[in-house]
Amino acid sequence: MSSSIQEKILKLKEEKNAIILAHNYQPKEVQEIADFLGDSLELCIKASEIDDKDLVVFCGVDFMAETAYILNPDKKIVIPTLEAECPMAHMLPEEELLKAKEEHPDAGVILYVNSIAEAKQHADTLCTSANAVKVAESLPHDKILFGPDKNLGTHVAAKLDKEIIPVPKDGHCYVHRLFHIEDVELKREQYPNAEIICHPECDIKVQNACDKVMSTGGMLRYIAGSDKEEFVIGTEIDMITRINSEVPGKKLYPLLEGAICETMKLHTLEKILNALVNEEPEVVLHKDIADKSRKAVEHMLNASK
């Protein structure tokens, strides 16, 4: 880390008693100034533990900052740019979830944390890619409405004897939809000694073709503890940036070079500095929505223990 803007951010962060949380998909220069890096579950847990900071700067997409607010309604939560919206989260509007609940009144409701707060408030619980199976096991229901990510729901359905109903029918992450089985086959030819790991947001055919399927946090822990040296990584490209930084000595190859989440990259150093200086844009939710959503978030955190 050497840029003057990074130094300004670190100095101002201390002056304002702020903490910078960043997702694993942030670029290298943002990862370097973050106090905490993680996947969605790890960021949720960290957000639930913030008690000694006055300001939280969240370098992730909108639903992540909203979740931080849900867990910390008395803290000031800012996101460097409001344009960092997760397209998948917005694939499930509140109205569509309510309609599905009317059609399946006997079903439990699990929403991926990658969902908007207006929908979260109607869920029994939330999940992340790291704990989706465990959370689904925690519900007594035999039938579960699951959204917005169809592929994660299919991943859960393959592990449990429960009926998983996707809401919407084709919710997806546009980055993980880029991966195809042909990409896996090509990498097996190119790197025959490498273990291929992908994210459960990938198509189920891609998941079945890979050696392991896990969250980004799971990928980091698995590779750190593995005796193997070569890995093909099937998720957003900057996950490799983090693994390279924390687990040196491994040979990592992207399953697809073009797997880039453009909205994650909207948080530039300049915008992060501006967020610290002006303490905006601030993330705020209606109290009723935040209170109802908090119950779902807390259920998830308890089920993950």
Disulfide bonds with the S-S distance in Angstrom:
none
